[in-house]
Amino acid sequence: MKAKKELDPTVFVIFGGSGDLTWRKLVPALFDLYRDGRMPKKFAVIAIGRSAFSDAKLRLRLLDGVNHFSPKGKAKSADWKNFSSHVTYQQGDYTDLANYVRLGERCAKLDQDWQEKAIRIFHLATPPELFGVIPKMLAAAGLNQDRQRARIVVEKPIGHDLDSARVLNHLLTESFQEKQIFRIDHYLGKEPVQNMLAFRFANPLFEPIWNRRYVDYVTITVAEAVGVGHRGGYYDESGALRDMMQNHLMQLLCLVAMEPMVSFDADEIRNKKVDVLHALRPISRREVQRCAVRGQYGPGILQGKKVRGYRQEDDVSRHSKTETFAALKLFVDNWRWQGVPFYLRTGKCLAQQVSEVAIQFRAVPHEAFPPESRHDWQPSRIVLSIQPEEGIVLSFQAKVPGPKMQLRPVEMRFNYRGNPPVPSPDAYEILLWDVMQGDATLFMRTDQVEAAWRVMMPVLKAWKKSTPQNFPNYAAGTWGPKAADELLARSGHTWRPIALRFKEQ
């Protein structure tokens, strides 16, 4: 969808308005849109929560969040004063219909003052157990009726498994039409992730070799160099497979493996992603042990500091069997990718924070160079780096300068940040902008969410039935359990050594 010259008047309602997500992400993103001149001329932010806050107290807390978390830096007093004058607070219980009736009255008053009907965005920045409650209450108050202007934004997790995802999607679609629902995955708002489409489909150099004939295997890594922090209670009920694999990594897989789209229409792109999920080879219960690896971190050394193990984290059971690491071997059974393995891994307390996709190409069909000239030979590779650096690396073979024919791997690097560096907008800034425009390209549809859960269910069921006996099985500050390396080694493959840096030498 093309960007509108001017956005319609918008009321942005945040349920959980006094919470952590609003403080860290949502309001900093809205404020950055404002100081970039990309907010509507007429807008209001209504934060709704259970805690007792005055407008002034809430604004002070939100300013603290902007100053801590905005990639554009601290707020200028004049900018914040102008922006925050549009921010108000409404205290109330999420299960009380009167709270929603009052909200409706406030929205109607804004329409009257602006002499124009506004877009109404209801963002659920609340615990997941309220995702099925708030849409019903909005519908009961009639706030879902304007199918063109009323929109609801739902954060992950969308369910705890396939059955709960179906229940939640049913509750959402009972109150809102699919086109009104924006299921947000912040990974899809990251610039390098969006650039995967441009890299593949806007360059005739790469798309012709993006298939089973040239690609040997693909690795997707989303590694975190931190533990669970204050999320121990939530994480112990979730685990790495639910928290990261089912959403973030599956989204990256879809972007890498999808077929070319006919147009840049939201449903056209989402259809291609769903096709990938439907083409994934089902994992049978007896194959789980060969296709999936789980791990849990123990005490170790991370970035030069001693860190405690997962079972010593706050709000975590001392006998927890929850995985903090997960790796999968998947196959996309279609003409483009038949036989090419996709390896996915994610984990907590790993050696380095990094998110990347590595496309490993096949070896040349005939090695004409003598053995002594290629002792350091490596297959060609494309690495799409998402974080912490944002860029693309193409690795290939070249001759070492000199009289002898000696080959060595060399790299061509593209850095998104450039020199001087230009910070990419925060993912939420991009996604909230799209919601205001009504562009659903970067948001998940019902069938996509459920298809991703369907892939995960055999693994979840097998892991639940057979609890691990060797946890913890990797030390904090390493790259996970040895079984994750063995998952690839059985096919003669390896994870790419992580040493990607775009800093000036």
C-alpha positions in Angstrom: 0.0 0.0 0.0 1.3 3.4 -0.9 1.8 5.9 1.9 -0.9 8.5 2.2 0.1 12.1 1.8 -1.6 12.9 5.0 -2.9 10.5 7.6 -6.5 10.7 8.8 -7.2 11.9 12.3 -6.3 9.0 14.7 -7.1 8.0 18.2 -4.5 5.6 19.5 -5.9 3.7 22.5 -3.3 1.6 24.5 -4.7 -1.0 26.9 -1.9 -1.6 29.4 -1.0 2.1 29.0 0.9 2.3 32.3 2.9 -0.9 31.5 6.4 -1.8 30.4 5.7 -2.3 26.7 4.1 1.2 26.5 7.0 2.7 28.3 9.8 1.0 26.4 8.4 0.7 22.9 5.0 2.1 22.0 5.2 5.7 23.2 8.9 6.1 22.1 7.9 4.9 18.7 4.8 7.2 18.5 7.0 10.2 19.7 9.6 9.4 17.1 6.9 9.4 14.4 5.8 12.8 15.8 9.2 14.4 15.7 9.7 13.0 12.2 6.5 14.8 11.1 4.8 11.5 10.4 1.9 11.6 12.9 -1.5 12.8 11.8 -2.1 16.5 12.4 -5.0 15.5 14.6 -4.3 12.7 17.0 -4.8 11.6 20.5 -3.2 8.9 22.7 -5.4 7.4 25.4 -3.6 5.2 27.8 -5.8 2.8 29.7 -4.7 0.9 32.8 -5.7 -0.4 36.2 -3.0 1.6 38.1 -3.8 5.1 39.6 -2.1 7.7 37.4 -2.8 11.3 36.7 -2.2 12.6 33.2 0.9 14.5 34.5 2.3 11.5 36.3 1.9 9.3 33.3 3.5 11.8 31.0 6.6 12.0 33.2 6.9 8.2 33.2 6.5 8.1 29.4 9.1 10.8 28.9 11.5 8.7 30.9 10.9 5.8 28.5 11.5 8.1 25.5 14.8 9.3 26.9 15.9 5.8 27.7 14.8 3.9 24.6 14.3 6.1 21.6 17.0 5.5 19.0 16.7 9.2 18.1 17.9 10.2 21.6 16.4 12.3 24.3 13.3 14.5 23.8 13.6 18.2 23.4 11.3 19.9 25.9 9.3 21.8 23.3 8.7 18.6 21.2 7.7 16.6 24.3 5.4 19.3 25.6 3.6 19.5 22.3 3.3 15.7 21.9 2.4 14.9 25.5 -0.5 17.4 25.4 -2.2 14.8 23.2 -1.6 12.0 25.8 -4.2 11.3 28.5 -4.9 8.5 31.0 -8.0 6.6 31.8 -8.1 4.3 34.8 -10.4 1.4 34.8 -10.9 -2.4 34.9 -10.6 -4.3 31.7 -13.7 -6.4 32.5 -15.9 -3.4 33.3 -18.2 -2.4 30.4 -18.5 1.1 31.9 -14.8 1.6 31.2 -15.4 1.0 27.5 -18.6 3.1 27.3 -16.6 6.0 28.7 -13.8 5.4 26.1 -16.5 5.5 23.4 -17.8 8.8 24.7 -14.3 10.2 24.6 -13.7 9.0 21.1 -17.0 10.5 20.0 -16.1 13.8 21.6 -12.8 13.9 19.6 -14.7 13.2 16.4 -17.0 16.1 17.2 -14.1 18.5 18.1 -12.2 17.5 14.9 -15.4 17.6 12.8 -14.2 14.4 11.2 -14.4 10.7 12.1 -11.1 9.4 13.3 -9.2 6.1 12.9 -9.5 4.2 16.2 -6.6 1.9 17.0 -6.9 -0.4 20.0 -3.5 -1.7 21.0 -3.5 -4.7 23.4 -0.3 -4.1 25.4 -1.6 -6.3 28.2 -0.9 -9.9 29.5 -2.1 -12.5 27.0 -5.0 -13.7 29.2 -6.7 -10.4 28.4 -6.5 -10.8 24.6 -9.8 -12.7 24.5 -11.5 -10.3 27.0 -10.8 -6.8 25.6 -12.1 -7.5 22.0 -15.4 -8.7 23.5 -15.8 -5.7 25.7 -15.0 -3.3 22.8 -17.7 -5.1 20.7 -20.2 -4.8 23.6 -19.6 -1.1 23.7 -20.0 -0.8 19.9 -16.4 0.3 19.3 -15.8 -2.4 16.6 -18.6 -1.3 14.3 -16.8 1.0 11.9 -15.1 -1.7 9.8 -13.0 0.9 7.9 -11.7 2.9 10.9 -11.7 0.6 13.9 -8.5 -1.5 14.2 -7.1 -3.8 16.9 -3.5 -4.6 17.4 -2.5 -7.8 19.2 0.9 -8.6 20.6 2.5 -12.1 20.7 2.0 -14.7 21.9 -1.0 -15.6 19.8 -1.9 -18.6 21.8 0.2 -21.2 23.7 -0.3 -24.0 21.2 -2.5 -24.7 18.1 -5.7 -25.2 20.0 -5.4 -22.0 22.1 -4.4 -20.0 19.0 -7.5 -21.2 17.2 -9.6 -20.2 20.3 -8.0 -16.7 20.4 -8.4 -16.2 16.7 -12.0 -17.2 16.9 -12.6 -14.7 19.7 -10.9 -12.0 17.7 -12.8 -12.6 14.5 -16.1 -12.8 16.4 -15.7 -9.1 17.3 -13.5 -7.8 14.5 -13.2 -8.6 10.8 -9.8 -10.1 9.7 -9.0 -6.8 7.9 -9.3 -5.0 11.2 -6.9 -7.3 13.1 -3.2 -6.5 13.2 -1.2 -9.3 14.8 2.2 -7.7 15.5 5.6 -9.4 15.3 8.2 -6.7 15.8 10.8 -8.7 13.9 8.9 -7.9 10.7 9.4 -4.2 11.3 13.2 -4.4 11.3 14.8 -2.8 8.2 17.0 -5.7 7.3 14.1 -8.1 7.5 12.0 -6.0 5.1 15.0 -5.7 2.9 15.0 -9.4 2.3 12.2 -8.9 -0.2 14.1 -6.2 -2.0 17.4 -8.2 -2.0 15.7 -11.2 -3.6 13.1 -9.8 -5.9 14.6 -6.5 -7.0 17.9 -7.9 -8.2 18.1 -10.3 -11.1 21.6 -11.3 -9.9 20.3 -13.3 -6.9 16.8 -14.7 -7.5 17.9 -17.1 -10.3 20.3 -18.9 -7.9 17.9 -18.9 -4.9 16.9 -22.5 -5.2 17.8 -26.2 -4.7 20.1 -26.3 -7.7 22.6 -23.8 -6.2 21.8 -23.7 -2.4 23.2 -26.5 -0.2 21.5 -25.5 3.0 20.2 -22.5 5.0 20.9 -21.6 8.6 18.7 -19.1 10.6 20.1 -17.9 14.0 18.4 -15.7 16.5 20.7 -15.7 19.5 20.3 -13.7 22.7 23.3 -12.9 25.0 21.0 -12.4 28.0 19.0 -14.6 30.3 15.4 -14.4 31.1 15.8 -11.4 33.5 12.5 -10.4 35.1 10.5 -12.6 32.7 11.3 -15.8 34.6 7.7 -16.6 35.6 6.4 -16.1 32.0 9.3 -17.8 30.3 9.1 -20.9 32.5 5.6 -21.5 31.1 6.7 -20.8 27.6 10.2 -21.8 26.5 12.3 -21.0 23.5 10.2 -22.9 21.0 7.0 -21.0 21.8 8.7 -17.7 22.7 10.9 -17.3 19.5 10.8 -20.2 17.1 7.1 -20.3 16.4 6.9 -16.6 15.4 10.2 -14.8 14.8 12.2 -17.6 13.2 9.3 -18.9 11.2 8.7 -15.4 9.8 12.3 -15.3 8.6 12.0 -18.7 7.1 9.0 -17.6 5.1 10.8 -14.5 3.8 13.8 -16.6 2.7 11.8 -19.4 1.1 8.7 -17.7 -0.4 8.0 -17.5 -4.1 8.0 -14.2 -6.0 4.9 -12.1 -5.5 2.8 -10.8 -8.3 2.3 -7.4 -6.6 3.2 -5.7 -3.4 -0.3 -6.2 -2.1 -0.6 -7.2 1.6 -2.6 -10.4 1.0 -0.5 -11.4 -2.0 2.7 -11.3 0.2 1.0 -13.0 3.1 -0.4 -15.7 0.7 3.2 -16.5 -0.4 4.3 -16.8 3.2 1.4 -19.2 4.1 2.4 -21.3 1.0 5.8 -21.8 2.6 4.3 -22.9 5.9 1.9 -25.3 4.1 4.9 -26.8 2.2 7.0 -27.5 5.3 7.4 -31.3 5.7 5.5 -32.5 8.8 7.7 -33.9 11.6 6.4 -37.2 12.8 6.5 -38.0 16.5 9.3 -40.6 16.0 11.4 -38.2 14.0 11.5 -35.4 16.6 14.6 -36.7 18.2 16.5 -36.5 14.9 15.0 -33.1 13.8 14.8 -31.1 17.0 17.3 -30.2 19.8 16.5 -28.5 23.1 18.8 -27.1 25.8 18.9 -25.2 29.0 21.7 -23.0 30.2 23.6 -23.5 33.4 26.1 -21.2 35.1 28.8 -19.8 33.0 30.9 -16.8 31.8 29.1 -14.4 29.6 30.9 -11.3 28.2 33.6 -11.7 30.9 31.2 -12.0 33.8 29.9 -14.9 35.8 26.2 -15.5 35.3 23.9 -17.9 37.1 22.1 -20.8 35.4 18.4 -20.7 34.3 17.2 -22.7 37.4 18.8 -20.0 39.6 16.9 -17.2 37.9 14.1 -15.3 39.7 10.6 -17.0 39.5 12.0 -20.1 37.8 11.5 -23.6 39.3 14.7 -25.1 40.7 13.8 -28.3 38.8 12.6 -26.6 35.6 12.5 -28.7 32.4 11.8 -25.6 30.2 14.1 -25.2 27.2 16.0 -22.0 26.8 17.5 -23.2 23.5 15.8 -24.8 20.5 17.1 -25.9 17.1 15.1 -27.5 14.3 15.9 -29.1 10.9 13.1 -28.4 8.5 12.4 -29.1 4.8 10.2 -27.1 2.4 8.7 -29.7 0.1 8.2 -27.8 -3.2 9.9 -27.5 -6.5 12.2 -24.6 -5.4 13.5 -26.1 -2.2 13.1 -29.9 -2.3 15.9 -31.6 -0.4 17.4 -28.4 1.0 17.6 -28.4 4.8 16.7 -25.3 6.7 18.3 -25.2 10.2 16.8 -22.9 12.8 18.3 -22.1 16.2 17.5 -19.7 19.0 18.5 -19.5 22.7 19.1 -17.5 25.8 22.6 -16.7 27.3 24.4 -17.6 24.1 27.9 -16.3 23.4 26.8 -13.3 21.4 23.6 -11.5 20.4 23.1 -12.0 16.7 20.2 -12.5 14.3 21.1 -13.6 10.8 20.2 -15.8 7.8 23.1 -17.6 6.1 22.6 -19.0 2.6 25.2 -21.7 2.0 25.8 -22.4 -1.7 26.8 -25.7 -3.2 30.4 -26.5 -4.0 31.6 -26.1 -7.6 30.8 -29.3 -9.6 34.5 -29.8 -10.6 37.5 -28.6 -8.6 39.9 -27.7 -11.4 42.5 -26.0 -9.1 45.3 -28.1 -7.6 44.8 -29.1 -3.9 47.7 -27.0 -2.7 46.0 -23.8 -4.1 42.8 -24.3 -2.2 43.7 -25.5 1.3 41.6 -22.6 2.8 38.8 -23.1 0.3 35.2 -22.4 1.5 31.9 -22.6 -0.4 30.3 -19.3 -1.3 27.8 -17.8 1.1 25.4 -14.9 1.5 24.8 -13.7 5.1 21.8 -11.4 5.8 22.6 -9.8 9.1 19.6 -8.4 11.1 21.3 -7.5 14.4 23.3 -6.2 16.1 24.9 -5.1 12.8 22.5 -4.6 9.9 24.0 -5.6 6.6 24.7 -8.2 3.9 28.0 -10.2 3.3 28.8 -12.1 0.2 31.7 -14.6 0.7 33.5 -16.1 -2.3 36.9 -17.3 -3.5 39.6 -15.1 -5.0 43.2 -15.4 -5.9 45.9 -14.2 -3.4 48.1 -11.6 -5.0 51.4 -13.1 -6.0 53.0 -15.4 -8.6 51.3 -18.6 -7.4 47.7 -19.6 -7.9 46.5 -19.5 -4.3 42.8 -19.2 -3.4 41.4 -17.7 -0.2 37.9 -16.6 0.9 37.1 -12.9 0.6 34.0 -10.8 1.4 32.0 -8.0 0.0 30.1 -6.2 2.7 27.1 -3.8 2.6 26.3 -1.9 5.8 22.8 -0.4 6.2 24.0 2.2 8.6 26.5 3.8 6.2 29.2 6.3 7.0 28.3 8.5 8.8 25.9 6.1 10.5 22.2 6.7 10.0 20.1 4.8 12.6 17.3 2.7 11.3 13.9 3.5 12.8 12.7 1.2 15.5 10.6 -1.7 14.3 7.6 -0.4 16.3 7.9 2.9 14.6 7.5 1.2 11.2 4.7 -1.1 12.3 2.6 1.6 14.1 2.9 3.8 11.0 1.6 0.9 8.9 -1.4 0.3 11.3 -2.3 4.0 11.0 -2.3 3.6 7.2 -4.2 0.3 7.4 -1.4 -1.6 5.6 -1.3 -5.2 6.9 1.7 -6.4 4.8 3.9 -6.9 7.8 1.3 -8.4 10.1 0.2 -12.0 10.6 -3.0 -13.4 9.3 -5.1 -16.1 11.1 -4.1 -18.9 8.7 -0.4 -18.0 9.0 -0.4 -18.1 12.8 -2.2 -21.4 12.9 0.0 -22.9 10.1 3.1 -22.0 12.1 1.7 -23.6 15.3 0.9 -26.7 13.3 4.5 -27.2 12.4 5.6 -26.9 16.1 3.0 -29.2 17.6 4.7 -32.6 17.1 7.8 -31.2 18.7 5.9 -29.6 21.6 4.0 -32.8 22.2 7.1 -35.0 22.1 9.0 -32.8 24.4 6.1 -32.7 26.9 5.8 -36.5 26.9 9.6 -37.1 27.3 11.2 -34.7 29.8 14.9 -34.1 29.4 17.2 -35.8 31.9 20.4 -33.8 31.1 19.4 -30.2 31.8 21.2 -27.9 32.1 23.2 -29.1 29.1 25.1 -26.0 28.0 27.0 -23.3 29.9 26.0 -19.7 29.6 28.3 -17.9 27.2 28.5 -20.8 24.8 26.6 -21.6 21.5 24.3 -24.1 23.0 24.3 -27.9 23.5 26.6 -30.1 21.4 23.5 -31.8 20.0 22.8 -28.7 18.0 26.1 -29.1 16.2 25.5 -32.8 15.7 22.1 -31.9 14.1 24.0 -30.4 11.2 27.1 -32.6 11.3 25.0 -35.7 10.4 24.6 -34.1 6.9 28.1 -32.7 6.7 26.9 -29.2 7.6 27.9 -26.6 10.2 26.5 -23.5 11.8 28.3 -20.4 10.4 31.0 -19.2 12.8 29.6 -15.9 14.2 32.2 -13.2 13.7 30.3 -10.6 11.7 31.3 -7.0 12.2 30.7 -3.9 10.1 32.8 -1.5 12.2 35.6 0.4 10.4 38.9 -1.4 10.6 
